[in-house]
Amino acid sequence: MKPAFPKGKEIAILAWRVAVEMNAIQPVNEEKRPREPFWRRLTLWQQFAVIMLPLTLLSMAVAVGSMAVHQQAMRAQLPEEAWKTATDPALELTLVAPLVLVPPLLFAVAALWFGARQIVRPLQQLELKAAALAGGDFQAIKEPVGGISEVRHLQYELGEMSRKVQAAQEGLHDYIGAITAAQEEERLRMARELHDDTIQAVIVLKQRVQLAERSTSDPNSRIALNELETLAEQTIQNLRRLTHALRPIYLEDLGLVPALQMLAREGGQAKALEINFLQKGRERRLPREAELALYRIAQEALNNVIRHSKATRAELEVAYEENEIQVSVRDNGVGFKVPASPTDFAPSGHFGLLGMGERAELIGARLNVRSTPGAGTRLSVRFAIPPERAKEAPSAAM
């Protein structure tokens, strides 16, 4: 008995099943994909033609019909001579002439309606979305606004531009993060060299001056050596202050609060500025990157107060809440006009604020700057405490 071979239809079905099993062919989804409405697939002139052609034909039909009805009515009610006079073409043309104005009037009404619905309103919505995009909201431009094809094409191009800008910003943030890490490593290296080399050399110089001062009996030499010893001591203190600024030892060993407290104390002593330190809530240790970023932001803010604000009093405050920490610096200086957007910091010359904003973004914090000319400045940064850190201790006022 000869074996039965499958027929052509069975072979096709078998091959299709094997291809599906091997992921070579995907089963066809019978659900129809949502298609764009027919009205939106038309161009601007096609939409005008779709509206005006029926209206024009309708007005012509009404004009011809009214003439025919008029002639029949005149023939039924008037004698032949009077009927010929009443149905004169020139007279009927004057009767039908107002109907000629119907298509332009309908065209104007349709143009106004079309322009308001398909052009003006979508452009207004697109303007609002573009303003939100300029403020950094990259998701706003993705919601469709409708309108004619040109408006929709413009929105598509804006969406593509926002996607590229967002990708560029993400790459720039990664680059800034790498630069910041390299900067901290360089500061650490310089701090070690100053501490292990320069400061030690000045200490040895001071000790040699002290020995020379003890070994001489000349009063003038003693006075000169004493001044040199004082100068060496001041140099040692300045170098140690610079080392602490480059590498906050208190931050690594004791935490953020002692480091900020020492920062306020040293900043006030260096420039004869009254800097008050306030703490609210119970301290909790944060990730190393977060503590370092918050410390650098506060350090830069105090440097701006000392250099530019002409203030006589400043305040550094750290407040621990249940799920976040806030570090703020305020002063009674001259103040300034804050740019409307963080992107305007660089063109306005506020590079320090730009750097603080970048540091805040790297750790996911929110930077807020409030200032009024003549009324001082307040800078604050908020950072969400990780859940595992937030459970270490409840917030309590001190």
Secondary structure, DSSP 8 states (H G I E B T S, - for coil): -------HHHHHHHHHHHHHHTTSS-----S------HHHHS-HHHHHHHHHHHHHHHHHHHHHHHHHHHHHHHHHHS-HHHHHHHT-HHHHHHHHHHHHTHHHHHHHHHHHHHHIIIIIHHHHHHHHHHHHHHTT-TTGGGS----SHHHHHHHHHHHHHHHHHHHHHHHHHHHHHHHHHHHHHHHHHHHHHIIIIIHHHHHHHHHHHHHHHHH---HHHHHHHHHHHHHHHHHHHHHHHHHHHHS-HHHHHT-HHHHHHHHHHHHHHHHT-EEEEEEES------HHHHHHHHHHHHHHHHHIIIII--SEEEEEEEE-SSEEEEEEEE-S------SSGGGTTTTT-HHHHHHHHHHHHTT-EEEEEE-TTS-EEEEEEEE--HHHHTSS-----
